[in-house]
Amino acid sequence: MGYAIRRLLVFPVVMFGVSVFVFVAVRLVPGDAIIAMLGTESGLLTPDQRAALAAYFGLDQNWFVQFWRWFSHVLQGDFGTSTTYGKPVLEIILNSFPLTLELALLSMLIALAIGLPAGVFAATRKDKPADLILRIVAMIGQSTPGFVVGLLAIFVLSVGFGVLPEMGSFVPITEDPLRNLGQLILPALTLGTAFAAAVIRISRAAMLDILSEDYVRTARSKGLSDRKVIWRHALPNALIPVVTLSGVEFGYLLGGAVLIEQIFALPGLGRVVLDAIQQRDYALVQGSVLFVAFNFMVVNLLVDLAYSALDPRIRLDKG
Amino acid sequence: MLRTIFKHPSGRIGLTIIGIFVLAALLGKLGITPHDPLMQDRLARLQGPSAQHLFGTDLFGRDVFSRLMMGIGQSFVVAFFSVAAASLFGTVLGLTAAWFGGFWDGTVMRLMDVLLAFPAILLALLIIAIFGPSGWTSVLAIAIVYTPIFTRVVRGPALSLKTRDFVDAARTFGSGRGYIMTRHLMLNLVAPLSVQITLALAWALLTEAGLSFLGLGTQPPYASLGLMLADARNLMEMAPWLLFFPAATVMFAVLGFNLLGDAMRDILDPKTRRALG
């Protein structure tokens, strides 16, 4: 059986496992959903009102019934109603997802724009000063947590230039693209430069590997210019590990950059999940985590498939 | 082994950094710090670095240097225990999955697939939500996040080792499977495991800092690196040292393990060196 087909067959099994895991995990969170929803006001509820609320949100049934109800609705695209917002879960997710997607795309773009040329450049200057400096910078970059980079960026901006990044009221790109970009550029730079370090390391290593291959030597001996050899012959093959790494990182970012969203006060998917967990909003946690895991798995699947398509020599059968 | 690592340039730097940090962590855990990290001194609030307070004082007049030592101790304990647990569970699961195959292998690997379907920080958040935020919950969360990775690292090589002649030979000598697994397979897995453990430690330090930054790890008044960074957030214009020293500390600690991991990969596994540099 082909690798792709096998992966596709396993996909729903794992997704079901993820659903069960999330469902049980959320119910193990201590505390009562109705108290979490209404705060101290929940003390004013009569037992009848409580029971009615519980029945409305389906909390009066046992776990198996609750799970089946939830799961069969999810399969029809209905993720339930958030207890905190009183809105459909899917609506909340889809409201915060554009920001997360935009941030993920922007930071990937920045990371590749910095990392790829720098990595190739370092590879062509192997062991010369430029290479050493880039390697040190990349190593330090990879060792600095993204949220620390973000804090330092805010510090430099506020102390060095006396400006604070605009925070609080987020403007979607559809309303005011320029202001939106102004709000996202710093978080995107933060995430982008942090990931650029990894891109530098992997593209340099891949490039060095390829440059020692016979076909590159052949191209050189034909008298092709260095530039042509590097960009035309070597780079396409060196891109394979970069694609894999970027794909995995992109999958992570689609889950919402919890820490960065926290620092820059962005209402993205990571924030939704974090708040939902703290509010014990069962339906919202289940829905959003399932959504994130689904995206993550799809992206990883695509990366795997792209990987074997880009290089037919790679056999992924021995997973 | 140590000598070989020491000959490697990044191994030398990495080991030195880790050595210094381990010393600081030990002293911090034992409470041998220049000042009491929890003692507040209202008269000495938000003082810049000086001879008296090397890295300055925080909002409550507590000595930042001493708090950093305490924080390093806390971060290292969390990183060490979580990676120890993850590598232990991962190795047992990976080895038994490879050895017994069939239903057990399928069950274990699908379970690991489920865990791997979550972005790491999200899974950690879920686990912390269940057990409540604390240092030990961080250990559990990081251990669960990292177990599938160790399981995979062990299962792959163990599958191919299992079919090698020396395993058959051991079997014909009448060795039990427990003996074969622990002696013959484990010995050959030491190299990939030790590289993975070093890199996992770097990653665990990062995650611990992130979780405690969100207020979901170590709880105040105890110090942890992430918590100190969170406290610095609103004060950094007034007291930049509150941001810089913890930031540099996290960075160097992670750097140490990354450098060591790189060096070990170079030394132990010439094949991956080509792939990952």
Interface residues (C-beta under 8 A of the other chain):
Chain A: V10 V13 V14 M15 G17 V18 F21 V22 A25 V26 L28 V29 P30 M139 I140 Q142 S143 T144 P145 F147 V148 L151 L152 I154 F155 S158 V159 R201 I202 R204 A205 L208 D209 P241 G251 Y252 G255 G256 V258 L259 Q262 I263 V273 L274 I277 Q278 V285 V289 V292 A293 F296 M297 K318
Chain B: S10 R110 L111 D113 V114 L115 A117 F118 P119 A120 I121 L122 L125 L126 I127 A129 I130 G132 G156 L159 A202 L206 A209 G210 F213 L214 L229 A232 R233 M236 E237 P240 L243 A247 V250 M251 F252 V254 L255 N258 L259 D262 R274 A275 L276 G277
